[in-house]
Amino acid sequence: MKGAMLRSVGAALRRSSSASASRCFSSASGPDRKVAVLGAAGGIGQPLALLMKLNPLVSSLALYDIAGTPGVAADVSHINSRAQVAGYMGEDQLGQALEGSDVVIIPAGVPRKPGMTRDDLFNINAGIVKSLCTAIAKYCPNALVNMISNPVNSTVPIAAEVFKKAGTYDEKKLFGVTTLDVVRAKTFYAGKAKVPVEEVDVPVVGGHAGITILPLFSQATPKSNALSDEEIKALTKRTQDGGTEVVEAKAGKGSATLSMAYAGAVFANACLKGLNGVPDVVECSFVQSSITELPFFASKVRLGKNGVEEVLGLGSLSDYEKEGLESLKPELKSSIEKGIKFANN
């Protein structure tokens, strides 16, 4: 049963990637790859640590947090999969956790509570991200950095500024993880269009908060002509408000931790496949971009041995999506500028 569970988790991770990428996925172990999870004892960090331990592409898994990591590491380390697990606790062990990392995933920070926006998280999480990225620049400057800590629209620009100051910035290696928006869009679309969810692909562009999240349902596959304009608008709104839906449902006892951990594992898996030379690995991510006038933007990116191989264009948009694109720009611009200003103060 345990073996079957491992295989089913791996299959789910493979399905979540683009069809072309999943055809090339091998469950066999590849080269040695170290993954560090910063914030590994938290609500996202613990299930994310579990999922990364199950990933056959990971040979070394470093779990870091300010407290609680020895227990998480001991627990996860008993799972009979490839990755060797080590737990690190407190700032004095952060460097050791990071050294030699190929991918660093950052879910660290405080979660949303009812009534909070992602911006309410800014003052706490921005400082945490700035501190962690300073250490990344010192101990593993060539790692791919997967930013989960919210607000991603601001924390990615903060990371970029920290790396620039340290002289280590490579725009190809910094990612805002927007995969949960894609996961939600696929799930909600499949339910409405009555198509098998494992066959669905929906690009999601823009940012990672509220109206900055723009699912491109006009490009969804399999195509469905059964959805009305009103239904597309409702699907868009639900995708944008997916985080709030979970926060309210948990009634003060947490935010979207399990689905976020899954989405984080999906994106990290895509990064590892890219590093290992698997061709045509494409995922949506919030990256430095020139496809709009904004310095950072989420769109499809092709991943490879150096991180971002290519930032792909938006493709053909419906009139509704064109309106959404123009509507999101002022808020996204403001969030980006807020992050840059914080990092430079």
C-alpha positions as CSV (number, residue, x, y, z in Angstrom):
1,M,0.0,0.0,0.0
2,K,2.8,2.4,0.9
3,G,4.5,1.8,-2.5
4,A,1.2,2.4,-4.3
5,M,0.8,5.7,-2.4
6,L,4.3,6.8,-3.3
7,R,3.5,6.0,-7.0
8,S,0.2,7.8,-6.9
9,V,1.7,11.0,-5.4
10,G,4.4,10.9,-8.1
11,A,1.7,10.4,-10.8
12,A,-0.2,13.4,-9.5
13,L,2.9,15.6,-9.6
14,R,3.6,14.4,-13.1
15,R,0.0,15.1,-14.3
16,S,0.1,18.6,-12.9
17,S,3.0,19.6,-15.2
18,S,2.4,20.4,-18.8
19,A,1.6,17.5,-21.1
20,S,4.9,17.8,-23.0
21,A,6.9,17.8,-19.8
22,S,5.1,14.9,-18.2
23,R,5.8,12.7,-21.3
24,C,9.5,13.2,-20.5
25,F,9.3,12.7,-16.8
26,S,11.3,9.8,-15.4
27,S,10.6,8.4,-11.9
28,A,14.2,7.1,-11.9
29,S,16.6,9.1,-9.8
30,G,18.8,11.6,-11.7
31,P,21.9,13.4,-10.6
32,D,22.3,14.4,-7.0
33,R,20.1,17.4,-6.2
34,K,19.9,19.3,-2.9
35,V,16.6,21.1,-2.0
36,A,16.3,23.4,1.0
37,V,12.9,24.3,2.5
38,L,13.0,27.5,4.5
39,G,10.1,27.6,6.9
40,A,9.9,23.8,7.0
41,A,8.1,23.5,10.4
42,G,5.2,25.7,9.3
43,G,1.7,25.0,7.9
44,I,3.0,24.9,4.3
45,G,6.5,23.8,5.1
46,Q,5.6,20.4,6.8
47,P,3.5,19.0,3.9
48,L,5.9,20.5,1.4
49,A,8.8,18.7,3.2
50,L,6.8,15.4,2.9
51,L,6.1,15.9,-0.8
52,M,9.8,16.8,-1.5
53,K,10.9,13.7,0.4
54,L,8.7,11.6,-2.0
55,N,10.3,13.2,-5.1
56,P,12.8,10.8,-6.6
57,L,14.8,13.7,-8.1
58,V,15.8,14.9,-4.6
59,S,18.9,13.3,-3.1
60,S,19.3,15.7,-0.2
61,L,16.6,17.6,1.7
62,A,17.5,20.3,4.1
63,L,14.7,21.5,6.4
64,Y,15.2,24.9,8.1
65,D,13.1,26.9,10.5
66,I,13.6,29.1,13.6
67,A,12.1,26.3,15.7
68,G,10.6,22.8,15.4
69,T,12.7,21.5,12.5
70,P,14.5,18.6,14.3
71,G,11.1,16.9,14.9
72,V,9.9,17.5,11.4
73,A,13.2,16.2,9.9
74,A,13.2,13.1,12.1
75,D,9.6,12.3,11.2
76,V,10.1,12.8,7.4
77,S,13.4,11.0,7.4
78,H,11.8,7.7,8.2
79,I,10.1,7.6,4.9
80,N,11.7,5.0,2.6
81,S,12.5,7.2,-0.4
82,R,15.8,8.5,-1.9
83,A,16.3,11.8,-0.2
84,Q,18.6,12.1,2.8
85,V,17.0,14.5,5.3
86,A,18.6,16.9,7.7
87,G,17.0,19.4,10.0
88,Y,18.4,22.9,10.9
89,M,17.1,25.2,13.5
90,G,18.0,28.9,14.2
91,E,19.9,31.5,12.3
92,D,23.3,30.0,13.2
93,Q,22.4,26.9,11.2
94,L,20.9,28.6,8.2
95,G,24.2,28.7,6.3
96,Q,24.7,25.0,6.7
97,A,21.1,24.3,5.5
98,L,21.7,26.4,2.4
99,E,25.2,25.3,1.3
100,G,25.2,23.3,-1.9
101,S,21.5,23.8,-2.6
102,D,20.3,23.5,-6.1
103,V,16.7,24.7,-5.3
104,V,15.6,26.8,-2.3
105,I,11.9,26.9,-1.5
106,I,10.7,29.7,0.8
107,P,7.3,29.2,2.5
108,A,8.6,31.0,5.6
109,G,6.5,33.7,7.3
110,V,3.1,34.2,8.9
111,P,-0.1,32.9,7.2
112,R,-3.2,34.9,6.4
113,K,-6.0,35.1,8.9
114,P,-9.7,36.0,8.3
115,G,-10.0,39.7,7.2
116,M,-6.3,39.9,6.3
117,T,-5.1,40.8,2.8
118,R,-1.8,39.6,1.5
119,D,-0.6,43.2,2.0
120,D,-1.4,42.9,5.7
121,L,1.3,40.3,5.8
122,F,3.9,42.6,4.2
123,N,5.6,44.1,7.2
124,I,6.3,40.8,8.8
125,N,7.1,38.6,5.8
126,A,9.1,41.2,3.9
127,G,11.6,41.3,6.7
128,I,11.8,37.5,6.9
129,V,12.3,37.3,3.2
130,K,15.0,40.0,3.1
131,S,17.0,38.1,5.8
132,L,16.7,34.7,4.2
133,C,17.7,36.1,0.8
134,T,20.7,37.7,2.3
135,A,21.8,34.3,3.5
136,I,21.0,32.7,0.1
137,A,23.3,35.2,-1.6
138,K,26.1,34.3,0.7
139,Y,25.8,30.5,0.9
140,C,24.1,29.3,-2.4
141,P,24.1,32.2,-4.9
142,N,23.5,29.9,-7.8
143,A,20.4,28.1,-6.5
144,L,17.0,28.4,-8.1
145,V,14.9,30.3,-5.6
146,N,11.2,29.4,-5.4
147,M,9.4,32.2,-3.5
148,I,6.1,31.2,-1.8
149,S,6.1,33.7,1.1
150,N,3.3,36.3,0.5
151,P,2.8,38.8,-0.8
152,V,4.7,37.3,-3.7
153,N,4.0,40.4,-5.8
154,S,6.3,42.2,-3.4
155,T,8.6,39.5,-2.0
156,V,10.0,38.5,-5.4
157,P,11.1,42.2,-6.0
158,I,12.6,42.3,-2.5
159,A,14.6,39.1,-3.2
160,A,15.8,40.6,-6.5
161,E,17.0,43.8,-4.8
162,V,18.8,41.8,-2.1
163,F,20.6,39.7,-4.7
164,K,21.5,42.8,-6.7
165,K,23.1,44.4,-3.7
166,A,25.1,41.2,-3.0
167,G,26.2,41.0,-6.7
168,T,24.6,37.6,-7.2
169,Y,21.3,38.4,-9.0
170,D,20.4,36.2,-11.9
171,E,16.9,36.9,-13.2
172,K,16.8,33.4,-14.6
173,K,17.0,31.9,-11.1
174,L,14.3,33.8,-9.1
175,F,10.7,32.6,-9.3
176,G,7.5,33.6,-7.6
177,V,5.5,30.4,-7.2
178,T,2.0,31.1,-8.7
179,T,1.3,27.5,-9.3
180,L,-1.6,27.4,-6.8
181,D,-3.5,29.8,-9.0
182,V,-3.0,27.4,-12.0
183,V,-4.0,24.4,-9.8
184,R,-7.2,26.2,-8.8
185,A,-8.0,27.4,-12.3
186,K,-7.6,23.8,-13.6
187,T,-9.8,22.3,-10.9
188,F,-12.6,24.9,-11.1
189,Y,-12.6,24.8,-15.0
190,A,-12.8,21.0,-15.1
191,G,-15.7,21.1,-12.7
192,K,-17.7,23.6,-14.8
193,A,-16.7,22.3,-18.2
194,K,-17.2,18.7,-17.1
195,V,-13.9,17.5,-18.5
196,P,-11.3,15.2,-16.8
197,V,-9.2,17.5,-14.5
198,E,-6.0,15.6,-15.3
199,E,-6.3,16.6,-18.9
200,V,-6.9,20.3,-18.2
201,D,-4.4,23.1,-18.8
202,V,-5.1,26.8,-18.0
203,P,-2.4,29.5,-18.1
204,V,-2.6,32.0,-15.3
205,V,-0.8,35.3,-15.8
206,G,-0.3,38.6,-13.9
207,G,0.5,38.4,-10.3
208,H,-0.4,36.4,-7.2
209,A,-3.1,38.3,-5.3
210,G,-6.7,39.2,-6.0
211,I,-7.3,41.0,-9.3
212,T,-3.7,40.6,-10.3
213,I,-4.4,36.9,-10.8
214,L,-5.7,36.5,-14.4
215,P,-6.6,33.0,-15.6
216,L,-6.7,32.8,-19.4
217,F,-9.7,30.5,-19.7
218,S,-9.9,31.4,-23.5
219,Q,-6.7,29.3,-23.8
220,A,-7.9,26.5,-21.6
221,T,-7.6,22.9,-22.9
222,P,-9.6,20.8,-23.6
223,K,-11.7,23.5,-25.2
224,S,-15.2,24.0,-23.9
225,N,-17.8,26.0,-25.8
226,A,-20.4,25.2,-23.2
227,L,-19.3,28.0,-20.8
228,S,-21.1,31.3,-20.9
229,D,-19.4,34.7,-20.5
230,E,-21.0,34.9,-17.0
231,E,-19.6,31.5,-16.1
232,I,-16.1,32.5,-17.2
233,K,-16.3,35.7,-15.1
234,A,-17.4,33.6,-12.1
235,L,-14.6,31.1,-12.6
236,T,-12.1,34.0,-12.8
237,K,-13.5,35.5,-9.6
238,R,-13.3,32.2,-7.8
239,T,-9.7,31.7,-8.9
240,Q,-8.8,35.2,-7.7
241,D,-10.5,34.6,-4.4
242,G,-9.4,31.0,-3.9
243,G,-7.1,31.9,-1.0
244,T,-9.9,33.8,0.8
245,E,-12.3,30.9,0.3
246,V,-9.9,28.6,2.2
247,V,-9.1,31.2,5.0
248,E,-12.8,31.8,5.6
249,A,-13.6,28.0,5.5
250,K,-10.9,27.4,8.1
251,A,-12.5,30.1,10.3
252,G,-9.4,31.5,11.9
253,K,-7.5,28.2,12.0
254,G,-5.2,28.7,9.0
255,S,-4.9,29.4,5.3
256,A,-4.3,27.4,2.2
257,T,-1.5,25.2,3.4
258,L,-2.1,21.8,1.9
259,S,-3.0,22.9,-1.6
260,M,-0.1,25.4,-1.5
261,A,2.4,22.7,-0.4
262,Y,1.2,20.6,-3.4
263,A,1.5,23.5,-5.8
264,G,5.0,24.3,-4.4
265,A,6.0,20.7,-4.9
266,V,4.8,20.7,-8.4
267,F,6.8,23.8,-9.3
268,A,9.9,22.6,-7.5
269,N,9.6,19.3,-9.5
270,A,9.5,21.3,-12.7
271,C,12.6,23.2,-11.7
272,L,14.5,20.0,-10.9
273,K,13.4,18.5,-14.3
274,G,14.7,21.6,-16.0
275,L,18.0,21.4,-14.2
276,N,18.3,17.8,-15.2
277,G,17.9,18.7,-18.9
278,V,14.4,17.4,-19.5
279,P,13.1,19.3,-22.5
280,D,9.9,21.3,-22.8
281,V,9.2,21.9,-19.1
282,V,6.8,24.8,-19.1
283,E,5.1,26.3,-16.0
284,C,3.6,29.6,-15.1
285,S,5.7,31.7,-12.7
286,F,6.1,35.3,-11.5
287,V,9.5,36.3,-12.9
288,Q,11.5,39.3,-14.3
289,S,9.8,39.9,-17.6
290,S,9.6,42.2,-20.6
291,I,6.3,41.0,-22.0
292,T,4.5,44.0,-20.4
293,E,5.8,47.3,-19.2
294,L,6.0,45.9,-15.6
295,P,9.4,44.6,-14.4
296,F,7.9,41.4,-13.0
297,F,5.0,39.5,-14.4
298,A,3.6,35.9,-14.2
299,S,3.3,34.0,-17.5
300,K,4.4,30.7,-18.9
301,V,8.1,30.1,-18.7
302,R,10.3,27.4,-20.2
303,L,12.6,25.9,-17.6
304,G,16.0,24.5,-18.2
305,K,19.5,23.9,-16.9
306,N,20.0,27.6,-16.0
307,G,16.5,28.2,-14.6
308,V,14.4,30.3,-17.0
309,E,15.2,29.4,-20.6
310,E,12.5,31.6,-22.1
311,V,9.7,33.8,-20.9
312,L,6.7,33.0,-23.1
313,G,4.3,35.6,-24.4
314,L,0.6,35.9,-23.4
315,G,-0.8,34.6,-26.6
316,S,-4.3,35.6,-27.9
317,L,-6.6,37.1,-25.2
318,S,-10.4,37.5,-25.1
319,D,-11.8,41.0,-24.7
320,Y,-12.6,40.2,-21.1
321,E,-9.0,39.1,-20.5
322,K,-7.6,42.2,-22.2
323,E,-9.7,44.3,-19.8
324,G,-8.5,42.2,-16.8
325,L,-4.9,42.7,-18.0
326,E,-5.2,46.5,-18.0
327,S,-7.1,46.5,-14.7
328,L,-4.5,44.5,-12.8
329,K,-1.5,46.6,-13.9
330,P,-1.8,49.5,-11.4
331,E,-2.1,47.2,-8.4
332,L,0.7,44.9,-9.5
333,K,2.9,47.9,-10.3
334,S,2.3,49.3,-6.8
335,S,3.1,46.0,-5.1
336,I,6.3,45.6,-7.0
337,E,7.4,49.2,-6.2
338,K,6.5,48.6,-2.5
339,G,8.9,45.6,-2.4
340,I,11.7,47.5,-4.1
341,K,11.3,50.4,-1.8
342,F,11.4,48.1,1.3
343,A,14.5,46.3,0.1
344,N,16.3,49.6,-0.5
345,N,15.5,51.2,2.9
